[in-house]
């Protein structure tokens, strides 16, 4: 597979629904550029939507989050609650049970995963 340069500009309307109903996702085109090996997207809070804490885990090899704006509170099994603010990052080990407890209305995060597509298991 030949890699191609992939550029995305913030068009303001590039956000869509996704894994969590209280978040919107902006695909950065990395999944397509890497043949599904890696994904990167910006996640932001949807207007008037609060987190709905639900324990779950993802069947993937790599997941990290970097907070661009606002704050988010996660809870990780075996670790407890973690508050992330703008400039904070978290590496979430594969298959760790976690949930989103709360977030600010202006939350924006960059999330990188491998592979690009992966199952989420609730419970």
N, C-alpha and C positions, 0 to 999 in steps of 0.2 A: 504494500500500500504506500503510495506517495503522499506525504503530508502536504497540506496546503495552508497558506496563511489565512487565518480567519479573523475578521474584524467585525465588531459589533459596536454601534453607537447608540447612546441612550435616546430613543425616539419618543420617550414619554408614554407611549401606548403599547409598549412591547411586553407588558406584564399580563399573565394569564393565570388561571386556576392551576392547581397542582395537588400534591400529596395532602396538604392540610388546608381545610376550608377557610381558616382564619389568616392564611398567608396567600400572597400572589408571587409568582415566579417569573423571572426574566431569563430566558435561555441565552447563554453567551456563545453558543455554537461549538463548544468544545467536544461534545458528544459525537457530532457528525464529523468533525475534523480528525478525531482519534479513532474512528471506527467503533465507537462505543466503549472504549477502554476507560475513559475519564469523562466526567461531566463537571461543568461549573455553571452556576446560576446565581443571580441576585434574588434574595427573598425579602419581601417587605410585608409589613402588617397591612391587612385589609381594613379599610375604614369601618369603624364601629363593630369590629369582630374581636372578641377576647379569646385567649387561648382556651382550649378544652382539654385539660390534662388527661392524657390517656397513655398508659404504659405501652411501649412498643419497642421493637428493635428492627434493624435493617440487616438483611443478609448481603453484606458487601465486604470488600477488602479494605477500603479506606474511606473515611469521612472526616472532614474538618470544616469548621465554621469560623468566620472572621466577622465581627460586628463593625459595620461601617457607620451606623447612626443609631442612636437610642440605646435601649437595653433589652435583655431577655433573661429570664430565669429558667434554667433547666434543672431537672432532678435526675441523677444517675444512680442506678442500683449499685450499692457498695460504696458510693462516694457521698451522696446526699445532694442538697441544693447547691447550685453554682450560679452566681450572678455574673453575666457578661455585659460589659458596657462598650461604647465605641472605642475601638482599638484593642479589644480583648479577642482572643481566639481560643478554640477548644478542639482538641483531637478526640474524636469519639471512637474508641476501639471497636473493631468489628463485632457485631451482634450484642453490644451492651444495651441492656434495657434502660430506657430513659423516657422522659416526657417533658413537654413545655408547660411550665407552671403559669407564667405571665409574661407580658411584653409591653413595651411602651407603644403608643399609637404611631410614633415616627420610626419604628424599628426598620432597619435595613441591614442585611447580612449577605456575605459572600459564602457560598457553600461549594465545596469541591468533593466529589465522590468518585470511587472506582469500584466497580465499573459504572458506566453512565446510567444504566437501568438496573434496578434491583428490587427484590420483593421486600415489603414491610409486613411484619408480623405483629398483630395487636395482641396484647395480653402479657 
